[in-house]
Amino acid sequence: KNKKSKQAFGFVKSVVFYVLLVFLIPVFIFSIVNKLQGNTTMIGENSVMVVASGSMSEKNPANNYLFDSSNSKVHNQFNTYDIIVLNKVNSEFDLSRYDVIAFRNDEGINVIHRIIDIEYKNGVRTFITRGDANAANDVYHPNFSDVIGKYNGKRISTIGIFVIFFQSAPGIITIIATVYCF
């Protein structure tokens, strides 16, 4: 009996180890690549990005345009730690009101918000953006050169929490220690 239980435990241990490897190693590699590429990983004409805040997770009642049932563009919220897919934008005229875009602000931080208006400043087309959960517009108004991509509605829920963890020093140490222990 004792020998059989040891064999069963060894088998279960091996299965768990390989399942963890199959999941953790690709996510860990993606996390490192994503970090090295400024938290935006290009895959062909698309890019993927981890959502790091809840500014697009719910509809703030102050944003009346979000409650227009005839406008399908405004019903594409996503949550913190989702991984979203962005399409490459070839022209500033491919962007319109209520599109969700990812852009780099004036501090070099990636932001994912909705275009709520478009204006021209000194002959340059700029986008007034706001997170769906926010009651105020963003202070920085990006232009086309700041745009990383346009959200296409595809997302993977909650996996981004692992990506963000694996990009941190404790996450890297955890992976190395786990592989070493096994």
N, C-alpha and C positions, 0 to 999 in steps of 0.2 A: 504494500500500500504506500509506504513512504517513498519508494523509488518512483512509483507512478505519479504521485503528487508532485515530486520534484521535476519530473519530466513535463508534466502539465504546466507547472509554474514557469519552467524554462521556455516552453513553447509560447505561453501568453506573453512573457517578457520580450521574447524575440519579435512577436507580432506587434506589440506596442512600440517597440524601438523602431521598427521599419515603417510603421504608420507615421510616427513622429518625424522620421527622416524625410519621408515622401512629402509631408506637409511643411515642416519647418525649414528645410534647406532651400526650396524654391522661394518661400516667402522671405527668408533671410537674405538671399541673393538679390531678390527684387528690392528689398528695403535698402540695401547698400547701394545698388545701382541708382535707385530713385534719389537717394540722398546726394550722391555724386553729381546727378543731373539737375540739381536745384529743385527737387521734389516734384518733378514732372518728367515722366518717362515716355519717350516717343516710341510708338509701335506703328511703323508705316506712316500713313497720313493721319493717324490718331495719336493721342497721348492719354495717359492715365494719371490721375491725381488723387491723393488721399484728402478727404475733407477733414480739416482740423478744427472746425468750429461749428456751432449750431445756427449760424446766421441764415441758413437756407432750409432749416428743418421744419418750420411752421409758418403759418400765415398770420402776420400781425394785422389786427383789425384796422389799424391806421392806414394800411395799404389797400385802398378800395379796389384798385385794378386787379388784385388777386382773387376777388370774389365774383368776377365776371364769368359766368358759366359758359358763355359763347366763345370765350378765348381759350383754346386748348393749350396755348403756350405757357400759361401761368399755373398749371397744375403739375409741375414736375419738381417738387421739393425732394430733398435728400437729407440724410442724417449725418451727424458727426461720425467719423470713422468709416464712412462708406468710401469705396473706391469708385470714382466716376470716370467715364470715357468722354474725351473732348475731341471734336473734329477740328482739323486744321482749317483756318479761315484764310482764303486767298486774297480777299479784297475787303476793304472797310465797308463796302456797300453790300457785302454778304451778311452784315450784322444789322439787325433791326430791333425796334422796340420790343421789350419783353423777352429777348433772348437771354439765356444765362451764359455768361462768359467767365473765363479764368483770365486774370491779368496780373501783371506785376505792378505794384503801386510805387510811389516815389521813394519808398524806403526799401524796395527790393523784395517785398513780401508778396507771396502769391495770395490772391483774393479771388473768391468765386461768388459773384453776385449777378443780379439781374439788371439788364439795361432798362431804365424806366424812361429815359428821354435821350435825345441826341441833339447836340448843339454845335455851332461853329464858333471857334475862338481864333481870331487872327488867321482865318482861312483854313484852320485845321479842324477836322471833324473829331469831336470828343464825345464820350459816352458818360451820361449821368447814371450811376449805378447805386443799387441798394440791396441789402440782404432782405429776403422775404420776412424774416423775423424782426427786422429792425424798423424803427419808426422814422429814421432820418436817412438822407442821402449820404453817400460816401463823400468825404472832403476832397479826395483826389479823383479827378475825372480823367480816366485813361483815354489815350488815343490809340489808333490802330497798331502802332509799333509796340504798345504795351500788352496787347492781347496774345495770350498763349493758345486759346482755342475756345470753341463753342460747345457747350454741353449738349450731347445728343440723346439724352434720356436713358442711357444704359448705365447701370451701376451694380456693384457687388456690395452687399450690406455687411457692415461691421468688421470685415477682414482688415481694414485699415488700422485698427487698433494694434494689430500685430506688427504691421509695417512701422508705425510710429515707435512702438516699443523696441523693435529690433534696430532702429536707427540710433537709439540712445546708448550711452555707455553701459548702463545696467543690462540692456537687452543683448548687446554684443558679448558681454561677460557671461550672461546666462547661457547663450548658445554655445560658446566655447567650453564652459564648464559642463554642460549637458553632454556634449559630444565626447569630452574627455572622460566623464564618468561612465558612459556606456562603453 
